[in-house]
Amino acid sequence: MSDEDSLRREVFLLAYHLHWSPDAVLDLPAPERRGYLRLLQDQLEREQQAMRTP
């Protein structure tokens, strides 16, 4: 995946799930943006796990 594709994916995920504008996501410093992305991915994994656990 190219750097451009990775950035586009990061912007999409954060904007879509957190209801942030793409510009707001792009205004974040890269380390902060990636930190939010990790938090989002962790949350989504927890939610998926909870749906699988009876």
Sequence and secondary structure as in RCSB ss.txt:
>XXXX:A:sequence
MSDEDSLRREVFLLAYHLHWSPDAVLDLPAPERRGYLRLLQDQLEREQQAMRTP
>XXXX:A:secstr
  HHHHHHHHHHHHHHHH   HHHHHHS HHHHHHHHHHHHHHHHHHHHHHH  
